[in-house]
Each structure stands twice: as C-alpha cells, then as structure tokens.
Amino acid sequence: MMKKLLLLLFFFSALGATAQQKIGLVIHGGAGTIKKENMTPEQDKEYRQKLQEALTAGYAVLDEGGTSLEAVTTAVQILETSPLFNAGRGAVFTHDGKNELDAAIMDGNTGLAGAVAAVSHIKSPILAAQAVMLHSPHVMLVGEGAEQFAREQGLEMVEPEYFFDQRRFEQLKRVQEREKEQGSLYSPNQPGSYQGKDFHFEDYKFGTVGCVAVDEYGNVAAGTSTGGMTNKRYGRVGDVPIIGAGTYADNETCAVSATGHGEYFIRNVVAYDIAALMKYEDLSLEEAAEKVVMEKLVEKGGSGGVIAIDREGNIAMPFNSEGMFRGYMKEDGEPHVFIYKGE
C-alpha cells in the first residue's frame, strides 16, 4: 500500500513539474537608428503587425506542445518572407547588386547547430540551416555547396529575383553615391575602422531577424537570419551564422540571437559571452545580457542588441542603438511588441 502511495505521489509531482514548466518566445527584427520621428504611423503599424504575426505563430507551436526548434523556425520564416526586414525577401544588396543570405540555428538540448552563408537561391535560409544541423555532419555550409545541399534535401529554391526589393535597391544606390563622395568604407590601412566614417547612417540600418524560445520540455533554441550589410564586398559574412557570435543556445544557460554591426559581435563572441557569464560568473540572464551589450560592446564601439531566454522563461532584450524591433510572448498568451528606446 505504501509503495502504491509513493508511486502516486511521484506521478502527480511529475505532472506538476511538467505543468509548471514555462514556455516563452522572443523575436527581433533588427536594431539600428530606428526613431519614432522617422517612422510614419502607417510604417509603425505595419512593423508591429508583422512582429505580432511572427510572435503569435511561433508561440502557438509551443502552446500546442511543439518544440522550441519548431517554434523558432516558424517565427523566423514569417519574418523572412516580409520585405520589412533584412532577411529573405527584404535582404539588402551587395556591392555587385546581389542578395547573399546567411542563417543559423542551434538546439540547446543537444548542442547541435547548423548554418548557411552567402546563399542566393534558397527561399528560407533558416530551414537550410536546420537541414545542415539535422542531416549533415557539418555545422556551416556556404555558397554553391550550401545550395547544392539544400536541393538534395528538397528545400524550396527560387531565382535570385525573388529577393529583389526596390526599397533595398535604392538604399544600395544611395550608399554607393555617398561612397563616391566620402570614399570607400573599406580601408586596408585601418582594419576594423571603416576609415572612421559614421557607419550607422540610415541606409545601413540593421534588419536581421531572429527568435529564441523555450518549450514545455525545458529546451531552448535560437535561430537568426539576415541579408548582411548593404554594399558588402568580397563575400563578407557577418556574425549571424557564426555559432557563439550571433547565434547560440545551451539548456544550462540560455538561447541568444543577435543583431547589429556583425564584425563587433564576431570579435567579442557576444552570444556565447552572455552564456559564459551565466555559467561561470553565476549572473542572471538579464545581468549577463546587459553587461555584454550595454557595457562590453559599447566600450568596443559596437552597436546592436540581442534577445535571449533561459529555460525558466526569463527573457532579456537589451540594445545600445536607437531602437530595436522586438517582442515576446510568455504564459499570459499576449504578444508584447516594441520598436523604440524607452518602450
């Protein structure tokens, strides 16, 4: 009798533990010089609606018992199909007038990760990154090789024209005109400095998209997708597909997706640094994210932000730029969307 009672107590306590596991999802649509006075009411509404759409779709996956990986890919794919953001259909153009896309995903439960870089024919780079993680022995595939792999995996391929966006193309032209007037941002004599030019003007606005989530099983995941930097040359790849820089997930600590000036995020291993501070310095998620983004990155001159979540459902969304498209959904089931500093 006593054994049965103990078994019942264990059963119901296990049920209680499952019920208590918090689910949550956080997204971003890029950080940069995003000010309310520069946005029309119509633009403001359009961005908020798309962020809310991605939030609710991703959270619905979690609410229905889906995994954090499924939720992340669901949310990111919605943002990839929107020309509002610098990913997928809204990707910025390279110096040669092409779209070269990067993406990464990481599973905090297994520690597996996948990434693609410099692709131009894969409709959903985040799905390609997931395929690399799940169906290859590698972590990152680039260029034509990544596209060949995507075809073999049966992913949807498109002509480069699919990614063309007139607004982004006009941004490229404006940047190139400015480059003629002020000189190229690329300087072999001053590595990392971009010749001291103001890197953060409007047409370089960062619009990378990303999502982090925790599911009812206590597993976290992170995914990020981007078109990179306007007017980029030489096959430049930023932080997004670099595991530990722009994307990282570990159940012991947190899941992180970053957006901003990628070179700084690579050099400072931003996503992993947040997790490391939690693991080795015993900082909370918020403390670690704030320290890296608001102190360490600022000291180095880096601009941008991150979204992060831990397996307890705690979230952080710090950014040191003028604004960051961002939002979250937690156990209240309500989407919370923000754009500007101070919201």
C-alpha positions as CSV (number, residue, x, y, z in Angstrom):
1,M,0.0,0.0,0.0
2,M,2.8,2.4,1.0
3,K,4.6,1.6,-2.3
4,K,1.4,2.5,-4.3
5,L,1.0,5.7,-2.4
6,L,4.6,6.7,-3.1
7,L,4.2,5.9,-6.8
8,L,1.0,8.0,-7.0
9,L,2.8,10.9,-5.2
10,F,5.7,10.6,-7.7
11,F,3.3,10.5,-10.7
12,F,1.4,13.6,-9.6
13,S,4.5,15.5,-8.7
14,A,5.9,14.7,-12.1
15,L,2.7,16.1,-13.7
16,G,3.0,19.2,-11.6
17,A,6.6,19.7,-12.7
18,T,5.6,19.5,-16.3
19,A,2.7,21.9,-15.8
20,Q,5.0,24.4,-14.1
21,Q,7.5,24.5,-17.0
22,K,7.1,27.9,-18.5
23,I,7.1,28.4,-22.3
24,G,8.2,31.6,-24.0
25,L,9.3,33.1,-27.2
26,V,11.2,36.3,-28.1
27,I,11.8,37.7,-31.6
28,H,13.7,40.6,-33.1
29,G,13.7,42.3,-36.4
30,G,16.9,44.2,-36.3
31,A,18.5,47.1,-34.4
32,G,19.8,50.4,-35.5
33,T,18.9,54.0,-36.0
34,I,15.2,53.5,-35.5
35,K,13.5,56.6,-34.2
36,K,9.8,57.3,-33.9
37,E,10.1,60.7,-35.7
38,N,11.5,58.9,-38.7
39,M,8.5,56.5,-38.9
40,T,5.1,57.3,-40.3
41,P,2.1,56.0,-38.4
42,E,1.5,53.5,-41.2
43,Q,5.0,52.2,-41.1
44,D,4.9,51.8,-37.4
45,K,1.6,49.9,-37.6
46,E,3.0,47.7,-40.4
47,Y,6.1,46.7,-38.4
48,R,4.1,46.0,-35.3
49,Q,1.6,43.8,-37.1
50,K,4.3,41.7,-38.8
51,L,6.2,41.3,-35.5
52,Q,2.9,40.2,-33.8
53,E,2.2,37.8,-36.6
54,A,5.5,36.1,-36.1
55,L,5.1,36.1,-32.3
56,T,1.7,34.5,-32.3
57,A,2.6,31.9,-34.9
58,G,5.7,30.8,-33.1
59,Y,4.1,30.8,-29.7
60,A,1.2,28.8,-31.0
61,V,3.6,26.0,-31.8
62,L,4.8,26.0,-28.2
63,D,1.3,26.2,-26.8
64,E,0.3,23.1,-28.8
65,G,3.2,21.1,-27.4
66,G,5.7,21.8,-30.2
67,T,9.4,22.1,-29.6
68,S,11.5,25.3,-29.3
69,L,13.2,24.4,-32.6
70,E,9.8,24.2,-34.4
71,A,8.7,27.5,-32.8
72,V,11.9,29.3,-33.8
73,T,11.8,28.2,-37.5
74,T,8.1,29.1,-37.7
75,A,8.6,32.6,-36.4
76,V,11.7,33.3,-38.4
77,Q,10.2,32.1,-41.7
78,I,7.4,34.6,-41.3
79,L,9.9,37.4,-40.9
80,E,12.0,36.1,-43.9
81,T,9.0,36.5,-46.2
82,S,8.5,40.1,-45.2
83,P,10.3,42.9,-47.2
84,L,10.2,45.0,-44.0
85,F,13.3,43.2,-42.6
86,N,16.8,42.5,-43.8
87,A,16.3,38.8,-44.3
88,G,14.8,36.7,-47.1
89,R,12.7,38.9,-49.3
90,G,13.8,42.1,-47.7
91,A,17.5,41.3,-47.9
92,V,19.9,44.1,-48.6
93,F,22.1,44.2,-51.7
94,T,25.9,43.6,-52.0
95,H,28.2,46.0,-53.8
96,D,27.5,44.0,-57.0
97,G,23.7,44.2,-56.7
98,K,23.2,40.7,-55.4
99,N,21.4,39.3,-52.4
100,E,23.6,37.0,-50.2
101,L,21.8,35.4,-47.3
102,D,23.1,33.9,-44.0
103,A,21.3,32.0,-41.3
104,A,22.0,29.8,-38.3
105,I,20.1,27.7,-35.8
106,M,21.1,25.9,-32.6
107,D,19.5,23.4,-30.3
108,G,20.2,24.0,-26.6
109,N,19.2,20.4,-25.7
110,T,21.7,18.5,-27.9
111,G,24.2,21.3,-28.6
112,L,23.8,20.7,-32.3
113,A,23.9,23.7,-34.7
114,G,23.6,24.4,-38.4
115,A,24.4,27.4,-40.6
116,V,24.5,28.6,-44.2
117,A,26.2,31.6,-45.6
118,A,26.3,33.6,-48.9
119,V,23.3,31.8,-50.5
120,S,21.2,33.4,-53.1
121,H,18.7,30.7,-54.2
122,I,17.3,29.2,-51.0
123,K,13.9,30.6,-50.2
124,S,14.2,30.0,-46.5
125,P,17.8,30.2,-45.2
126,I,16.6,29.2,-41.7
127,L,15.3,26.0,-43.0
128,A,18.5,25.4,-44.8
129,A,20.4,26.0,-41.6
130,Q,18.2,23.5,-39.8
131,A,18.8,20.9,-42.5
132,V,22.5,21.3,-42.1
133,M,22.1,20.7,-38.4
134,L,19.8,17.7,-38.7
135,H,21.0,16.0,-41.9
136,S,24.7,16.6,-42.3
137,P,27.8,16.0,-40.2
138,H,28.8,19.7,-40.6
139,V,27.9,23.0,-38.9
140,M,28.3,25.5,-41.7
141,L,27.9,25.3,-45.5
142,V,28.5,28.2,-47.8
143,G,27.7,29.4,-51.3
144,E,27.1,26.9,-54.1
145,G,27.8,24.0,-51.8
146,A,25.1,25.0,-49.4
147,E,22.7,25.4,-52.3
148,Q,23.5,22.0,-53.7
149,F,22.9,20.5,-50.2
150,A,19.6,22.4,-50.0
151,R,18.4,21.0,-53.3
152,E,19.3,17.5,-52.3
153,Q,17.3,18.0,-49.1
154,G,14.3,19.0,-51.1
155,L,14.1,22.6,-49.9
156,E,12.3,25.2,-51.9
157,M,14.7,27.0,-54.3
158,V,14.0,30.3,-56.1
159,E,15.5,32.6,-58.7
160,P,17.5,35.5,-57.2
161,E,14.8,37.9,-58.4
162,Y,12.6,36.5,-55.6
163,F,14.6,38.5,-53.1
164,F,14.6,41.8,-55.1
165,D,13.1,44.7,-53.2
166,Q,13.1,48.2,-54.8
167,R,13.5,50.0,-51.5
168,R,16.6,48.0,-50.6
169,F,18.0,48.5,-54.1
170,E,17.6,52.3,-53.7
171,Q,19.4,52.1,-50.4
172,L,22.3,50.5,-52.2
173,K,22.4,53.3,-54.8
174,R,22.4,55.9,-52.1
175,V,25.2,54.2,-50.2
176,Q,27.2,53.9,-53.3
177,E,26.7,57.6,-54.2
178,R,27.8,58.5,-50.7
179,E,30.8,56.2,-51.1
180,K,31.8,58.2,-54.2
181,E,31.7,61.4,-52.2
182,Q,33.3,60.3,-49.0
183,G,35.5,57.4,-50.1
184,S,35.1,53.7,-49.5
185,L,34.3,52.3,-46.1
186,Y,36.8,49.5,-46.8
187,S,40.4,50.5,-45.9
188,P,43.3,48.0,-45.7
189,N,45.3,50.6,-43.7
190,Q,42.7,50.8,-40.9
191,P,41.3,47.4,-40.3
192,G,38.0,47.4,-38.5
193,S,37.7,51.1,-38.6
194,Y,35.9,51.7,-41.9
195,Q,38.1,54.8,-42.2
196,G,36.5,56.4,-39.2
197,K,33.2,57.0,-41.2
198,D,29.9,57.1,-39.5
199,F,28.9,53.5,-40.1
200,H,25.4,53.9,-38.6
201,F,23.6,56.1,-41.1
202,E,20.1,55.2,-42.2
203,D,20.9,53.1,-45.2
204,Y,23.0,50.7,-43.1
205,K,20.1,50.1,-40.7
206,F,20.4,46.6,-39.4
207,G,17.3,44.5,-40.0
208,T,18.5,41.0,-39.2
209,V,15.7,38.7,-37.8
210,G,15.9,36.2,-35.0
211,C,14.0,34.2,-32.5
212,V,14.7,32.4,-29.2
213,A,12.3,30.1,-27.4
214,V,11.9,27.6,-24.5
215,D,9.4,24.8,-24.8
216,E,7.4,22.7,-22.3
217,Y,10.2,20.2,-22.1
218,G,12.6,22.9,-20.9
219,N,14.7,23.0,-24.0
220,V,15.9,26.3,-25.5
221,A,16.7,27.1,-29.1
222,A,17.9,30.1,-31.1
223,G,17.6,31.0,-34.8
224,T,18.8,34.0,-36.8
225,S,18.6,35.0,-40.5
226,T,20.0,38.0,-42.4
227,G,20.8,39.6,-45.7
228,G,24.0,41.0,-44.2
229,M,25.3,44.5,-44.7
230,T,24.3,46.9,-47.5
231,N,27.1,47.3,-50.1
232,K,29.1,44.4,-48.7
233,R,32.1,43.2,-50.8
234,Y,34.3,40.2,-51.2
235,G,31.8,37.6,-49.9
236,R,31.6,39.2,-46.5
237,V,29.9,37.1,-43.8
238,G,28.7,38.6,-40.5
239,D,28.0,37.3,-37.1
240,V,24.7,35.6,-37.8
241,P,25.9,32.2,-39.0
242,I,28.9,32.2,-36.6
243,I,27.9,30.0,-33.7
244,G,28.7,31.8,-30.5
245,A,28.8,35.2,-32.1
246,G,25.3,35.9,-33.5
247,T,23.5,32.7,-32.5
248,Y,23.9,30.4,-29.5
249,A,21.8,28.0,-27.3
250,D,22.6,25.9,-24.3
251,N,20.0,24.5,-21.9
252,E,22.3,25.1,-19.0
253,T,22.3,28.8,-19.6
254,C,20.3,30.4,-22.4
255,A,19.5,30.9,-26.1
256,V,20.7,34.1,-27.8
257,S,20.0,35.7,-31.2
258,A,21.9,38.9,-32.0
259,T,21.6,41.9,-34.4
260,G,23.9,44.7,-35.1
261,H,27.3,45.5,-36.5
262,G,28.4,41.9,-37.1
263,E,32.1,42.4,-37.0
264,Y,32.0,43.6,-33.4
265,F,29.7,40.6,-32.4
266,I,32.2,38.2,-34.0
267,R,35.3,39.7,-32.4
268,N,33.6,39.7,-29.0
269,V,31.8,36.4,-29.3
270,V,28.7,38.1,-28.0
271,A,26.1,35.3,-27.8
272,Y,28.5,32.9,-26.1
273,D,29.8,35.6,-23.8
274,I,26.3,36.0,-22.4
275,A,26.0,32.3,-21.7
276,A,29.5,32.1,-20.3
277,L,28.8,34.9,-17.8
278,M,25.8,32.9,-16.6
279,K,27.7,29.7,-16.3
280,Y,31.0,30.8,-14.9
281,E,30.1,34.0,-13.1
282,D,26.6,32.9,-11.9
283,L,25.0,36.0,-13.4
284,S,21.3,36.1,-14.2
285,L,20.2,36.2,-17.8
286,E,19.4,39.9,-17.6
287,E,22.6,40.7,-15.8
288,A,24.7,38.9,-18.3
289,A,23.0,40.3,-21.4
290,E,23.1,43.8,-20.0
291,K,26.8,43.6,-19.2
292,V,27.8,42.3,-22.7
293,V,25.5,44.6,-24.8
294,M,25.4,47.8,-22.7
295,E,29.0,47.7,-21.3
296,K,31.4,45.5,-23.2
297,L,30.1,46.1,-26.7
298,V,29.8,49.9,-26.0
299,E,33.4,50.0,-24.8
300,K,34.5,48.3,-28.1
301,G,32.4,50.7,-30.2
302,G,29.8,48.0,-31.3
303,S,26.2,48.8,-32.0
304,G,23.2,46.5,-31.8
305,G,21.3,44.3,-29.5
306,V,20.3,40.7,-28.5
307,I,17.3,38.7,-27.5
308,A,17.7,35.9,-25.0
309,I,15.7,33.4,-23.0
310,D,16.6,30.8,-20.4
311,R,14.8,27.5,-19.6
312,E,12.9,29.2,-16.7
313,G,11.3,31.5,-19.2
314,N,13.2,34.6,-18.2
315,I,13.9,37.0,-21.1
316,A,16.3,39.8,-21.9
317,M,16.2,42.3,-24.9
318,P,19.0,44.8,-24.4
319,F,20.2,47.1,-27.2
320,N,22.6,50.1,-27.3
321,S,21.3,51.5,-30.6
322,E,18.4,54.0,-31.1
323,G,15.9,51.2,-31.5
324,M,15.3,47.5,-32.0
325,F,12.3,45.8,-33.5
326,R,11.4,43.2,-30.8
327,G,8.7,41.4,-28.9
328,Y,7.9,38.5,-26.7
329,M,5.1,36.1,-25.6
330,K,5.0,34.3,-22.3
331,E,2.5,32.4,-20.2
332,D,-0.1,35.2,-20.4
333,G,-0.5,34.4,-24.1
334,E,-0.4,38.1,-25.1
335,P,2.0,39.4,-27.7
336,H,4.1,42.3,-26.5
337,V,5.8,44.3,-29.3
338,F,8.2,47.2,-29.1
339,I,10.3,49.3,-31.5
340,Y,11.8,52.4,-29.9
341,K,14.1,53.0,-27.0
342,G,12.1,53.6,-23.7
343,E,9.1,51.4,-24.7
